[in-house]
Amino acid sequence: MMPIPLPIPSSPGPWAAPGVPLLPRLELEPTMSREGVFDGAWWPRSNEVLAELPDLITALGAHFGRILRVGLDTEAWDGVPRSVAANGLMVRINWFAGSDGTISVTRGLQDHFLLLVVPPGTDATTAASAMAGASATGNHTPAAELLLGRPVVAVAPGRIHG
């Protein structure tokens, strides 16, 4: 199966095309080296889990393989069910509190990916900056800092950034 191409969030598309379902606004770390805090970022259009999650799971499944479980903060979403249907399969949803700004995706038994979640309604410039930072190879910037919308600056070891 060929992976679904993912546009960069600052591009005009193909987030939408006439007569075609909207693609999830998703950016993944290109090497999948798993060396950073995040494995990518997702910018949902709303806080409605049942409207947003199936398309995300479908897109991630094309890149990662079968998704078994998703973990998300119930306070950040409306109407969180125990599972959601995607690609004809039921995917379990784990609930936890206090981790807004992230979503955990599990394939296999213990293979977890962590995505930054850019809140719906975030302006495009801030979203693009946050998504680029979270999907950068070796990223170590916390979610709250990425979501401030400032460009992420790489700092050489031993240097102080102020």
Rosetta constraint file for C-alpha pairs under 8 A:
AtomPair CA 1 CA 62 HARMONIC 7.21 0.50
AtomPair CA 2 CA 62 HARMONIC 7.17 0.50
AtomPair CA 3 CA 62 HARMONIC 4.92 0.50
AtomPair CA 3 CA 63 HARMONIC 5.41 0.50
AtomPair CA 4 CA 59 HARMONIC 6.53 0.50
AtomPair CA 4 CA 62 HARMONIC 6.24 0.50
AtomPair CA 4 CA 63 HARMONIC 7.42 0.50
AtomPair CA 6 CA 25 HARMONIC 7.86 0.50
AtomPair CA 6 CA 26 HARMONIC 6.57 0.50
AtomPair CA 6 CA 27 HARMONIC 6.57 0.50
AtomPair CA 7 CA 11 HARMONIC 6.62 0.50
AtomPair CA 7 CA 13 HARMONIC 6.40 0.50
AtomPair CA 7 CA 14 HARMONIC 6.47 0.50
AtomPair CA 7 CA 15 HARMONIC 7.43 0.50
AtomPair CA 7 CA 25 HARMONIC 7.71 0.50
AtomPair CA 7 CA 26 HARMONIC 7.61 0.50
AtomPair CA 7 CA 27 HARMONIC 7.38 0.50
AtomPair CA 8 CA 26 HARMONIC 7.72 0.50
AtomPair CA 8 CA 27 HARMONIC 6.37 0.50
AtomPair CA 8 CA 128 HARMONIC 7.83 0.50
AtomPair CA 9 CA 25 HARMONIC 6.50 0.50
AtomPair CA 9 CA 26 HARMONIC 7.34 0.50
AtomPair CA 9 CA 27 HARMONIC 7.23 0.50
AtomPair CA 9 CA 124 HARMONIC 7.70 0.50
AtomPair CA 9 CA 127 HARMONIC 7.33 0.50
AtomPair CA 9 CA 128 HARMONIC 5.24 0.50
AtomPair CA 9 CA 131 HARMONIC 7.28 0.50
AtomPair CA 10 CA 124 HARMONIC 6.86 0.50
AtomPair CA 10 CA 125 HARMONIC 7.20 0.50
AtomPair CA 10 CA 128 HARMONIC 5.37 0.50
AtomPair CA 13 CA 17 HARMONIC 7.98 0.50
AtomPair CA 14 CA 23 HARMONIC 7.29 0.50
AtomPair CA 15 CA 22 HARMONIC 5.74 0.50
AtomPair CA 15 CA 23 HARMONIC 5.11 0.50
AtomPair CA 15 CA 24 HARMONIC 7.01 0.50
AtomPair CA 15 CA 25 HARMONIC 6.71 0.50
AtomPair CA 16 CA 20 HARMONIC 6.93 0.50
AtomPair CA 16 CA 21 HARMONIC 7.04 0.50
AtomPair CA 16 CA 22 HARMONIC 4.98 0.50
AtomPair CA 16 CA 23 HARMONIC 6.61 0.50
AtomPair CA 17 CA 21 HARMONIC 7.57 0.50
AtomPair CA 17 CA 22 HARMONIC 7.38 0.50
AtomPair CA 23 CA 55 HARMONIC 7.24 0.50
AtomPair CA 24 CA 42 HARMONIC 7.54 0.50
AtomPair CA 24 CA 43 HARMONIC 7.50 0.50
AtomPair CA 24 CA 44 HARMONIC 6.92 0.50
AtomPair CA 24 CA 52 HARMONIC 7.89 0.50
AtomPair CA 24 CA 55 HARMONIC 6.20 0.50
AtomPair CA 24 CA 56 HARMONIC 5.87 0.50
AtomPair CA 24 CA 59 HARMONIC 7.39 0.50
AtomPair CA 25 CA 42 HARMONIC 5.79 0.50
AtomPair CA 25 CA 43 HARMONIC 5.22 0.50
AtomPair CA 25 CA 44 HARMONIC 6.54 0.50
AtomPair CA 26 CA 40 HARMONIC 7.48 0.50
AtomPair CA 26 CA 41 HARMONIC 5.80 0.50
AtomPair CA 26 CA 42 HARMONIC 4.51 0.50
AtomPair CA 26 CA 43 HARMONIC 6.42 0.50
AtomPair CA 26 CA 56 HARMONIC 7.90 0.50
AtomPair CA 27 CA 40 HARMONIC 5.45 0.50
AtomPair CA 27 CA 41 HARMONIC 5.33 0.50
AtomPair CA 27 CA 42 HARMONIC 6.55 0.50
AtomPair CA 27 CA 131 HARMONIC 6.45 0.50
AtomPair CA 27 CA 132 HARMONIC 7.54 0.50
AtomPair CA 27 CA 135 HARMONIC 6.27 0.50
AtomPair CA 28 CA 32 HARMONIC 7.77 0.50
AtomPair CA 28 CA 39 HARMONIC 5.99 0.50
AtomPair CA 28 CA 40 HARMONIC 3.99 0.50
AtomPair CA 28 CA 41 HARMONIC 6.40 0.50
AtomPair CA 28 CA 135 HARMONIC 5.23 0.50
AtomPair CA 29 CA 33 HARMONIC 7.88 0.50
AtomPair CA 29 CA 38 HARMONIC 7.92 0.50
AtomPair CA 29 CA 39 HARMONIC 5.35 0.50
AtomPair CA 29 CA 40 HARMONIC 5.16 0.50
AtomPair CA 29 CA 134 HARMONIC 7.60 0.50
AtomPair CA 29 CA 135 HARMONIC 4.14 0.50
AtomPair CA 29 CA 136 HARMONIC 5.70 0.50
AtomPair CA 29 CA 137 HARMONIC 5.90 0.50
AtomPair CA 30 CA 135 HARMONIC 7.37 0.50
AtomPair CA 30 CA 136 HARMONIC 7.81 0.50
AtomPair CA 30 CA 137 HARMONIC 7.26 0.50
AtomPair CA 31 CA 137 HARMONIC 7.09 0.50
AtomPair CA 32 CA 39 HARMONIC 6.84 0.50
AtomPair CA 33 CA 137 HARMONIC 7.36 0.50
AtomPair CA 34 CA 38 HARMONIC 7.74 0.50
AtomPair CA 34 CA 39 HARMONIC 6.44 0.50
AtomPair CA 34 CA 138 HARMONIC 7.66 0.50
AtomPair CA 35 CA 137 HARMONIC 6.98 0.50
AtomPair CA 35 CA 138 HARMONIC 4.94 0.50
AtomPair CA 35 CA 139 HARMONIC 7.49 0.50
AtomPair CA 36 CA 137 HARMONIC 6.42 0.50
AtomPair CA 36 CA 138 HARMONIC 4.00 0.50
AtomPair CA 36 CA 139 HARMONIC 4.39 0.50
AtomPair CA 36 CA 140 HARMONIC 5.54 0.50
AtomPair CA 37 CA 114 HARMONIC 7.45 0.50
AtomPair CA 37 CA 134 HARMONIC 7.78 0.50
AtomPair CA 37 CA 138 HARMONIC 7.41 0.50
AtomPair CA 37 CA 139 HARMONIC 5.83 0.50
AtomPair CA 37 CA 140 HARMONIC 5.22 0.50
AtomPair CA 37 CA 141 HARMONIC 7.36 0.50
AtomPair CA 37 CA 142 HARMONIC 7.74 0.50
AtomPair CA 38 CA 113 HARMONIC 7.49 0.50
AtomPair CA 38 CA 114 HARMONIC 5.21 0.50
AtomPair CA 38 CA 115 HARMONIC 5.48 0.50
AtomPair CA 38 CA 116 HARMONIC 6.56 0.50
AtomPair CA 38 CA 134 HARMONIC 5.51 0.50
AtomPair CA 38 CA 135 HARMONIC 6.68 0.50
AtomPair CA 38 CA 139 HARMONIC 6.67 0.50
AtomPair CA 38 CA 140 HARMONIC 7.71 0.50
AtomPair CA 39 CA 113 HARMONIC 5.97 0.50
AtomPair CA 39 CA 114 HARMONIC 5.52 0.50
AtomPair CA 39 CA 115 HARMONIC 5.65 0.50
AtomPair CA 39 CA 134 HARMONIC 6.99 0.50
AtomPair CA 39 CA 135 HARMONIC 6.03 0.50
AtomPair CA 40 CA 114 HARMONIC 7.19 0.50
AtomPair CA 40 CA 115 HARMONIC 4.99 0.50
AtomPair CA 40 CA 116 HARMONIC 6.40 0.50
AtomPair CA 40 CA 131 HARMONIC 7.00 0.50
AtomPair CA 40 CA 134 HARMONIC 5.26 0.50
AtomPair CA 40 CA 135 HARMONIC 4.15 0.50
AtomPair CA 40 CA 136 HARMONIC 7.76 0.50
AtomPair CA 41 CA 115 HARMONIC 4.83 0.50
AtomPair CA 41 CA 116 HARMONIC 4.43 0.50
AtomPair CA 41 CA 117 HARMONIC 5.84 0.50
AtomPair CA 41 CA 118 HARMONIC 7.18 0.50
AtomPair CA 41 CA 130 HARMONIC 7.81 0.50
AtomPair CA 41 CA 131 HARMONIC 5.11 0.50
AtomPair CA 41 CA 132 HARMONIC 7.99 0.50
AtomPair CA 41 CA 134 HARMONIC 5.82 0.50
AtomPair CA 41 CA 135 HARMONIC 6.29 0.50
AtomPair CA 42 CA 115 HARMONIC 6.60 0.50
AtomPair CA 42 CA 116 HARMONIC 6.18 0.50
AtomPair CA 42 CA 117 HARMONIC 5.00 0.50
AtomPair CA 42 CA 118 HARMONIC 6.11 0.50
AtomPair CA 42 CA 131 HARMONIC 7.25 0.50
AtomPair CA 43 CA 117 HARMONIC 5.85 0.50
AtomPair CA 43 CA 118 HARMONIC 4.70 0.50
AtomPair CA 43 CA 119 HARMONIC 6.43 0.50
AtomPair CA 43 CA 120 HARMONIC 6.47 0.50
AtomPair CA 43 CA 127 HARMONIC 7.22 0.50
AtomPair CA 44 CA 52 HARMONIC 6.36 0.50
AtomPair CA 44 CA 117 HARMONIC 7.53 0.50
AtomPair CA 44 CA 118 HARMONIC 7.12 0.50
AtomPair CA 44 CA 119 HARMONIC 6.90 0.50
AtomPair CA 44 CA 120 HARMONIC 5.55 0.50
AtomPair CA 45 CA 52 HARMONIC 7.33 0.50
AtomPair CA 45 CA 120 HARMONIC 5.03 0.50
AtomPair CA 45 CA 121 HARMONIC 7.18 0.50
AtomPair CA 46 CA 51 HARMONIC 7.88 0.50
AtomPair CA 46 CA 52 HARMONIC 7.09 0.50
AtomPair CA 46 CA 120 HARMONIC 5.24 0.50
AtomPair CA 46 CA 121 HARMONIC 7.77 0.50
AtomPair CA 47 CA 52 HARMONIC 7.70 0.50
AtomPair CA 47 CA 76 HARMONIC 6.99 0.50
AtomPair CA 47 CA 77 HARMONIC 4.85 0.50
AtomPair CA 47 CA 78 HARMONIC 5.68 0.50
AtomPair CA 47 CA 120 HARMONIC 6.87 0.50
AtomPair CA 48 CA 52 HARMONIC 6.23 0.50
AtomPair CA 48 CA 77 HARMONIC 6.13 0.50
AtomPair CA 48 CA 78 HARMONIC 5.15 0.50
AtomPair CA 48 CA 79 HARMONIC 6.91 0.50
AtomPair CA 49 CA 53 HARMONIC 5.43 0.50
AtomPair CA 49 CA 77 HARMONIC 6.30 0.50
AtomPair CA 49 CA 78 HARMONIC 6.44 0.50
AtomPair CA 49 CA 79 HARMONIC 6.84 0.50
AtomPair CA 49 CA 80 HARMONIC 6.16 0.50
AtomPair CA 50 CA 54 HARMONIC 6.90 0.50
AtomPair CA 50 CA 80 HARMONIC 7.81 0.50
AtomPair CA 50 CA 84 HARMONIC 6.92 0.50
AtomPair CA 52 CA 56 HARMONIC 6.67 0.50
AtomPair CA 53 CA 57 HARMONIC 6.08 0.50
AtomPair CA 53 CA 84 HARMONIC 7.61 0.50
AtomPair CA 54 CA 58 HARMONIC 6.16 0.50
AtomPair CA 54 CA 84 HARMONIC 6.94 0.50
AtomPair CA 54 CA 85 HARMONIC 6.52 0.50
AtomPair CA 54 CA 86 HARMONIC 4.82 0.50
AtomPair CA 54 CA 87 HARMONIC 7.82 0.50
AtomPair CA 55 CA 59 HARMONIC 6.21 0.50
AtomPair CA 55 CA 86 HARMONIC 7.38 0.50
AtomPair CA 56 CA 60 HARMONIC 6.06 0.50
AtomPair CA 57 CA 61 HARMONIC 5.83 0.50
AtomPair CA 57 CA 67 HARMONIC 6.70 0.50
AtomPair CA 57 CA 86 HARMONIC 6.49 0.50
AtomPair CA 58 CA 62 HARMONIC 6.47 0.50
AtomPair CA 58 CA 86 HARMONIC 6.36 0.50
AtomPair CA 58 CA 87 HARMONIC 6.37 0.50
AtomPair CA 59 CA 63 HARMONIC 6.91 0.50
AtomPair CA 60 CA 64 HARMONIC 5.75 0.50
AtomPair CA 60 CA 65 HARMONIC 7.34 0.50
AtomPair CA 60 CA 67 HARMONIC 7.54 0.50
AtomPair CA 61 CA 65 HARMONIC 4.53 0.50
AtomPair CA 61 CA 66 HARMONIC 5.17 0.50
AtomPair CA 61 CA 67 HARMONIC 5.91 0.50
AtomPair CA 64 CA 107 HARMONIC 7.37 0.50
AtomPair CA 65 CA 107 HARMONIC 6.94 0.50
AtomPair CA 66 CA 107 HARMONIC 5.89 0.50
AtomPair CA 66 CA 108 HARMONIC 7.57 0.50
AtomPair CA 67 CA 91 HARMONIC 6.97 0.50
AtomPair CA 67 CA 105 HARMONIC 6.93 0.50
AtomPair CA 67 CA 106 HARMONIC 5.83 0.50
AtomPair CA 67 CA 107 HARMONIC 4.59 0.50
AtomPair CA 67 CA 108 HARMONIC 7.47 0.50
AtomPair CA 68 CA 91 HARMONIC 5.34 0.50
AtomPair CA 68 CA 92 HARMONIC 6.50 0.50
AtomPair CA 68 CA 105 HARMONIC 7.85 0.50
AtomPair CA 68 CA 106 HARMONIC 5.74 0.50
AtomPair CA 68 CA 107 HARMONIC 5.31 0.50
AtomPair CA 68 CA 108 HARMONIC 6.76 0.50
AtomPair CA 69 CA 91 HARMONIC 5.43 0.50
AtomPair CA 69 CA 92 HARMONIC 4.72 0.50
AtomPair CA 69 CA 93 HARMONIC 5.73 0.50
AtomPair CA 69 CA 94 HARMONIC 7.12 0.50
AtomPair CA 69 CA 105 HARMONIC 5.97 0.50
AtomPair CA 69 CA 106 HARMONIC 5.07 0.50
AtomPair CA 69 CA 107 HARMONIC 7.03 0.50
AtomPair CA 70 CA 91 HARMONIC 7.25 0.50
AtomPair CA 70 CA 92 HARMONIC 6.37 0.50
AtomPair CA 70 CA 93 HARMONIC 4.90 0.50
AtomPair CA 70 CA 94 HARMONIC 6.07 0.50
AtomPair CA 70 CA 103 HARMONIC 7.08 0.50
AtomPair CA 70 CA 104 HARMONIC 5.57 0.50
AtomPair CA 70 CA 105 HARMONIC 4.57 0.50
AtomPair CA 70 CA 106 HARMONIC 6.20 0.50
AtomPair CA 71 CA 93 HARMONIC 5.71 0.50
AtomPair CA 71 CA 94 HARMONIC 4.49 0.50
AtomPair CA 71 CA 95 HARMONIC 5.87 0.50
AtomPair CA 71 CA 96 HARMONIC 7.16 0.50
AtomPair CA 71 CA 103 HARMONIC 5.76 0.50
AtomPair CA 71 CA 104 HARMONIC 4.76 0.50
AtomPair CA 71 CA 105 HARMONIC 6.38 0.50
AtomPair CA 72 CA 93 HARMONIC 7.41 0.50
AtomPair CA 72 CA 94 HARMONIC 6.47 0.50
AtomPair CA 72 CA 95 HARMONIC 5.56 0.50
AtomPair CA 72 CA 96 HARMONIC 6.15 0.50
AtomPair CA 72 CA 97 HARMONIC 7.87 0.50
AtomPair CA 72 CA 99 HARMONIC 7.56 0.50
AtomPair CA 72 CA 100 HARMONIC 7.81 0.50
AtomPair CA 72 CA 102 HARMONIC 7.04 0.50
AtomPair CA 72 CA 103 HARMONIC 5.00 0.50
AtomPair CA 72 CA 104 HARMONIC 6.53 0.50
AtomPair CA 73 CA 77 HARMONIC 7.08 0.50
AtomPair CA 73 CA 95 HARMONIC 5.95 0.50
AtomPair CA 73 CA 96 HARMONIC 4.97 0.50
AtomPair CA 73 CA 97 HARMONIC 4.86 0.50
AtomPair CA 73 CA 98 HARMONIC 6.56 0.50
AtomPair CA 73 CA 99 HARMONIC 5.72 0.50
AtomPair CA 73 CA 100 HARMONIC 5.73 0.50
AtomPair CA 73 CA 102 HARMONIC 7.80 0.50
AtomPair CA 73 CA 103 HARMONIC 7.54 0.50
AtomPair CA 74 CA 78 HARMONIC 7.56 0.50
AtomPair CA 74 CA 80 HARMONIC 6.40 0.50
AtomPair CA 74 CA 95 HARMONIC 5.89 0.50
AtomPair CA 74 CA 96 HARMONIC 6.28 0.50
AtomPair CA 74 CA 97 HARMONIC 6.13 0.50
AtomPair CA 75 CA 97 HARMONIC 6.54 0.50
AtomPair CA 75 CA 98 HARMONIC 7.91 0.50
AtomPair CA 75 CA 100 HARMONIC 7.66 0.50
AtomPair CA 76 CA 100 HARMONIC 6.18 0.50
AtomPair CA 81 CA 93 HARMONIC 7.05 0.50
AtomPair CA 82 CA 92 HARMONIC 6.08 0.50
AtomPair CA 82 CA 93 HARMONIC 5.17 0.50
AtomPair CA 82 CA 94 HARMONIC 7.08 0.50
AtomPair CA 83 CA 90 HARMONIC 6.28 0.50
AtomPair CA 83 CA 91 HARMONIC 5.35 0.50
AtomPair CA 83 CA 92 HARMONIC 4.26 0.50
AtomPair CA 83 CA 93 HARMONIC 4.99 0.50
AtomPair CA 84 CA 90 HARMONIC 5.59 0.50
AtomPair CA 84 CA 91 HARMONIC 5.34 0.50
AtomPair CA 84 CA 92 HARMONIC 6.63 0.50
AtomPair CA 84 CA 93 HARMONIC 7.26 0.50
AtomPair CA 85 CA 89 HARMONIC 5.47 0.50
AtomPair CA 85 CA 90 HARMONIC 4.50 0.50
AtomPair CA 85 CA 91 HARMONIC 6.14 0.50
AtomPair CA 86 CA 90 HARMONIC 6.38 0.50
AtomPair CA 86 CA 91 HARMONIC 7.02 0.50
AtomPair CA 100 CA 117 HARMONIC 7.83 0.50
AtomPair CA 101 CA 116 HARMONIC 5.62 0.50
AtomPair CA 101 CA 117 HARMONIC 4.80 0.50
AtomPair CA 101 CA 118 HARMONIC 6.57 0.50
AtomPair CA 101 CA 119 HARMONIC 7.47 0.50
AtomPair CA 101 CA 143 HARMONIC 5.97 0.50
AtomPair CA 101 CA 144 HARMONIC 7.25 0.50
AtomPair CA 102 CA 114 HARMONIC 6.76 0.50
AtomPair CA 102 CA 115 HARMONIC 5.55 0.50
AtomPair CA 102 CA 116 HARMONIC 4.54 0.50
AtomPair CA 102 CA 117 HARMONIC 5.04 0.50
AtomPair CA 102 CA 143 HARMONIC 7.40 0.50
AtomPair CA 103 CA 114 HARMONIC 5.90 0.50
AtomPair CA 103 CA 115 HARMONIC 5.30 0.50
AtomPair CA 103 CA 116 HARMONIC 6.53 0.50
AtomPair CA 103 CA 117 HARMONIC 6.53 0.50
AtomPair CA 104 CA 112 HARMONIC 6.55 0.50
AtomPair CA 104 CA 113 HARMONIC 5.71 0.50
AtomPair CA 104 CA 114 HARMONIC 4.66 0.50
AtomPair CA 104 CA 115 HARMONIC 6.37 0.50
AtomPair CA 105 CA 112 HARMONIC 5.60 0.50
AtomPair CA 105 CA 113 HARMONIC 5.09 0.50
AtomPair CA 105 CA 114 HARMONIC 6.37 0.50
AtomPair CA 105 CA 115 HARMONIC 7.83 0.50
AtomPair CA 106 CA 110 HARMONIC 6.74 0.50
AtomPair CA 106 CA 111 HARMONIC 5.49 0.50
AtomPair CA 106 CA 112 HARMONIC 4.46 0.50
AtomPair CA 106 CA 113 HARMONIC 6.29 0.50
AtomPair CA 107 CA 111 HARMONIC 5.37 0.50
AtomPair CA 107 CA 112 HARMONIC 6.57 0.50
AtomPair CA 115 CA 134 HARMONIC 7.62 0.50
AtomPair CA 116 CA 131 HARMONIC 7.48 0.50
AtomPair CA 116 CA 134 HARMONIC 6.39 0.50
AtomPair CA 116 CA 143 HARMONIC 6.47 0.50
AtomPair CA 118 CA 122 HARMONIC 7.01 0.50
AtomPair CA 118 CA 127 HARMONIC 6.25 0.50
AtomPair CA 118 CA 130 HARMONIC 7.28 0.50
AtomPair CA 118 CA 131 HARMONIC 7.55 0.50
AtomPair CA 118 CA 147 HARMONIC 6.88 0.50
AtomPair CA 122 CA 126 HARMONIC 6.68 0.50
AtomPair CA 122 CA 127 HARMONIC 6.07 0.50
AtomPair CA 123 CA 127 HARMONIC 6.14 0.50
AtomPair CA 124 CA 128 HARMONIC 5.94 0.50
AtomPair CA 125 CA 129 HARMONIC 6.24 0.50
AtomPair CA 125 CA 149 HARMONIC 7.36 0.50
AtomPair CA 126 CA 130 HARMONIC 6.13 0.50
AtomPair CA 126 CA 147 HARMONIC 7.06 0.50
AtomPair CA 126 CA 148 HARMONIC 7.15 0.50
AtomPair CA 126 CA 149 HARMONIC 4.19 0.50
AtomPair CA 126 CA 150 HARMONIC 7.32 0.50
AtomPair CA 127 CA 131 HARMONIC 5.98 0.50
AtomPair CA 127 CA 147 HARMONIC 7.46 0.50
AtomPair CA 127 CA 149 HARMONIC 6.94 0.50
AtomPair CA 128 CA 132 HARMONIC 6.00 0.50
AtomPair CA 129 CA 133 HARMONIC 6.20 0.50
AtomPair CA 129 CA 146 HARMONIC 7.49 0.50
AtomPair CA 129 CA 149 HARMONIC 5.66 0.50
AtomPair CA 129 CA 150 HARMONIC 6.72 0.50
AtomPair CA 129 CA 151 HARMONIC 5.80 0.50
AtomPair CA 129 CA 152 HARMONIC 7.62 0.50
AtomPair CA 130 CA 134 HARMONIC 6.18 0.50
AtomPair CA 130 CA 146 HARMONIC 4.81 0.50
AtomPair CA 130 CA 147 HARMONIC 5.48 0.50
AtomPair CA 130 CA 148 HARMONIC 7.70 0.50
AtomPair CA 130 CA 149 HARMONIC 5.86 0.50
AtomPair CA 130 CA 150 HARMONIC 7.80 0.50
AtomPair CA 130 CA 151 HARMONIC 7.77 0.50
AtomPair CA 131 CA 135 HARMONIC 6.05 0.50
AtomPair CA 132 CA 136 HARMONIC 6.05 0.50
AtomPair CA 133 CA 139 HARMONIC 6.71 0.50
AtomPair CA 133 CA 141 HARMONIC 7.54 0.50
AtomPair CA 133 CA 146 HARMONIC 6.58 0.50
AtomPair CA 133 CA 151 HARMONIC 7.52 0.50
AtomPair CA 133 CA 152 HARMONIC 5.85 0.50
AtomPair CA 134 CA 139 HARMONIC 6.20 0.50
AtomPair CA 134 CA 141 HARMONIC 7.59 0.50
AtomPair CA 134 CA 146 HARMONIC 7.30 0.50
AtomPair CA 135 CA 139 HARMONIC 7.19 0.50
AtomPair CA 141 CA 145 HARMONIC 6.54 0.50
AtomPair CA 141 CA 146 HARMONIC 6.46 0.50
AtomPair CA 141 CA 152 HARMONIC 7.82 0.50
AtomPair CA 142 CA 146 HARMONIC 6.35 0.50
AtomPair CA 143 CA 147 HARMONIC 6.14 0.50
AtomPair CA 144 CA 148 HARMONIC 6.63 0.50
AtomPair CA 145 CA 149 HARMONIC 7.73 0.50
AtomPair CA 145 CA 150 HARMONIC 7.97 0.50
AtomPair CA 146 CA 150 HARMONIC 7.02 0.50
AtomPair CA 146 CA 152 HARMONIC 7.41 0.50
AtomPair CA 155 CA 159 HARMONIC 6.55 0.50
AtomPair CA 155 CA 160 HARMONIC 7.56 0.50
AtomPair CA 155 CA 161 HARMONIC 6.70 0.50
